[in-house]
């Protein structure tokens, strides 16, 4: 009579067998990573979540978080080819912040508070220290956003990825009280405020890498525009997270709309929060373009129009406010640590049924 084959017996065989490891999957390394990141997840604990790891799913208590009649808002994103620079230079510590930022900023601009975050880390060969550094960055991003890191997935897939390559994806859920969602009430005459970016953020890196290669440089080359720093040091500055500075102004009704400036730049992202028959007019002379963008434009011979669509050009978040509130909102954002410029206004289009647009003017004077 054959012995019973139980799940526990199968797991015991797999965990002790050299065959699975020879095939490229190291279960022991995965367990070591889970142990290493448990305190990182615990450091993101907030009301509504205890940030514990190890179960099959994560729980969140909206009532404990203070919501009475919430609407849930979810978002997912990745870091893109910025990961190529992280992998090639060994600069893994900030890409986790990038991952969180790309997701939670998108939740923020809909007027919602990010509540909890989950990540997906896939690699050809699991290197525990690299993965721990990445997840440490994710935990730091969650702390900056005030959301809990409640779980995730690590996948070791030899044959799918080269040994040292990895990819990241993130998913978050936020909530807003019913009636608080953005945009709301945007109208001609409203003022546009621009919150400074921390750099290139996490978009346009396929073009960034092409410019570097076309100019015969490497990521570790000295930055032609910043003495004492390499290109990698400047390019790998993490994406700025705007949640804590903006949420109080969302809750008190001061902000009508926000646009997160990611792929598509100012030109494509700002119209997403405008009503039909309106346009945003943004004056490029109202803020200082960061040196990294000036260099990319010059070294890559990139047109003004493409710069405004490929990069954030120094503005990571655009906020629409009523003109009578503009000064107070600008002061509050500055007090919260943001660099803020009054960059434009909302105008009426001749065709009231036309799709909204964004025009960036005076670029020739400001960017060349």
KOLPATI-51010 format. One record per residue (C-alpha): x, y, z. Coordinates in steps of 0.5 Angstrom, whole numbers. Layout:
! residues N
X Y Z
...
! end
This chain:
! residues 368
0 0 0
3 7 -2
4 12 3
-1 18 3
1 24 0
0 30 4
1 37 2
6 38 8
10 32 5
10 35 -1
13 41 2
18 38 6
21 34 0
21 41 -4
24 45 1
30 39 2
31 37 -5
37 40 -9
33 39 -15
28 46 -14
35 50 -13
38 47 -19
32 49 -23
34 56 -20
29 57 -15
31 58 -8
26 57 -3
30 59 3
32 65 0
25 67 -1
24 66 7
30 69 9
27 75 5
20 75 8
24 75 15
28 81 13
22 85 11
17 84 17
20 90 21
20 94 15
13 93 14
11 94 21
14 101 21
9 103 16
3 101 21
-3 106 21
-10 106 24
-14 101 20
-8 96 19
-3 92 23
2 91 17
3 84 19
6 79 14
5 72 13
-2 71 11
-6 70 5
-9 77 4
-9 83 8
-14 86 12
-16 94 13
-21 97 17
-24 103 14
-28 105 20
-22 104 25
-18 109 20
-24 114 21
-28 114 15
-36 114 15
-38 114 8
-32 112 4
-31 111 -4
-25 107 -5
-20 109 -10
-15 104 -13
-9 105 -17
-3 101 -20
4 102 -23
11 101 -24
18 104 -25
19 103 -32
26 103 -35
29 107 -29
30 100 -26
36 99 -32
40 104 -28
39 101 -22
41 95 -24
47 97 -28
49 101 -22
47 98 -16
43 104 -14
37 100 -11
35 104 -5
31 109 -8
27 105 -13
22 103 -8
20 110 -6
19 111 -14
14 105 -14
10 108 -8
10 115 -11
8 113 -18
2 110 -15
0 114 -9
0 121 -13
-5 118 -17
-9 116 -12
-8 123 -9
-10 127 -15
-17 124 -14
-18 127 -7
-17 120 -4
-12 118 2
-8 112 0
-9 107 6
-5 101 4
0 98 -1
2 92 -4
8 90 -8
10 85 -14
18 84 -14
20 79 -20
27 77 -21
31 71 -25
35 70 -19
33 72 -12
39 76 -8
36 77 -1
40 84 0
38 87 -7
31 85 -5
31 88 2
34 94 0
28 95 -5
23 93 0
26 98 5
25 104 0
18 101 -1
17 102 6
20 109 6
15 111 1
9 108 5
12 112 11
12 119 7
5 117 4
2 115 11
0 108 8
1 101 10
5 96 7
1 90 8
4 85 3
6 83 -3
9 78 -8
16 76 -9
17 71 -16
24 68 -17
23 66 -25
29 64 -28
29 64 -36
24 69 -35
29 74 -33
37 75 -33
40 73 -27
41 80 -24
35 83 -27
28 85 -23
22 88 -25
17 92 -20
10 93 -20
6 96 -14
-2 97 -12
-5 101 -7
-12 103 -5
-14 109 -2
-21 112 0
-25 119 0
-31 121 4
-37 121 -1
-37 128 -4
-30 129 -3
-27 126 -10
-23 131 -15
-24 134 -19
-30 138 -17
-32 145 -20
-26 147 -24
-28 153 -28
-25 159 -33
-21 164 -28
-18 158 -24
-11 159 -22
-6 153 -23
0 152 -18
6 148 -20
9 144 -15
17 142 -16
19 136 -18
25 133 -15
28 131 -22
26 126 -27
22 122 -23
20 116 -26
18 117 -33
22 118 -40
28 114 -38
28 110 -45
29 117 -48
34 119 -42
38 113 -44
38 114 -51
41 121 -50
46 118 -45
48 113 -50
48 118 -56
53 122 -53
58 117 -51
57 117 -44
55 112 -38
51 112 -32
57 113 -28
60 119 -32
60 126 -29
54 130 -30
56 135 -35
51 140 -31
53 138 -24
60 138 -21
62 133 -17
56 128 -18
55 123 -23
49 122 -28
46 116 -24
46 120 -18
42 125 -21
38 121 -25
36 116 -19
33 121 -14
27 118 -12
20 121 -15
17 126 -10
11 124 -6
6 130 -5
1 126 0
2 129 6
3 137 4
-4 136 0
-9 132 3
-11 137 9
-12 142 3
-16 137 -1
-20 136 6
-22 143 7
-24 144 0
-19 149 -2
-16 145 -8
-21 144 -14
-17 139 -18
-10 136 -19
-6 133 -24
0 128 -23
5 130 -28
8 123 -31
8 120 -38
5 125 -43
8 131 -39
4 137 -38
1 137 -44
-3 130 -43
-4 130 -36
-7 137 -34
-13 136 -39
-15 130 -36
-18 134 -30
-21 140 -34
-28 140 -36
-30 140 -44
-29 147 -47
-23 149 -43
-16 150 -44
-10 150 -39
-5 156 -41
2 154 -37
7 160 -38
14 156 -38
18 163 -35
14 162 -28
19 157 -26
26 155 -27
27 148 -31
32 144 -27
39 143 -30
38 136 -32
32 138 -36
36 143 -40
42 138 -41
37 133 -44
34 138 -48
41 140 -51
45 134 -51
39 130 -54
37 136 -59
29 135 -56
24 140 -59
20 144 -54
14 140 -56
17 134 -54
20 136 -48
13 138 -45
10 131 -47
16 127 -45
18 130 -38
15 134 -32
20 139 -34
21 141 -26
13 141 -24
11 134 -21
4 136 -19
-1 141 -22
-6 144 -17
-12 148 -19
-15 153 -14
-20 159 -14
-17 165 -15
-19 168 -9
-16 162 -5
-9 162 -9
-5 166 -5
-7 162 2
-6 155 -2
1 157 -4
3 159 3
0 153 6
4 148 1
10 152 2
9 151 10
9 144 8
15 144 5
14 144 -2
17 149 -8
11 152 -11
10 157 -17
4 160 -20
4 157 -27
-2 159 -31
-10 159 -31
-16 156 -34
-19 159 -40
-25 158 -44
-25 155 -51
-29 158 -57
-32 151 -58
-36 150 -51
-36 142 -53
-29 142 -55
-24 137 -51
-20 140 -46
-13 142 -48
-6 144 -44
-2 150 -48
5 151 -45
7 158 -47
14 162 -47
18 155 -48
23 158 -53
24 164 -48
25 160 -42
28 153 -44
33 155 -49
! end
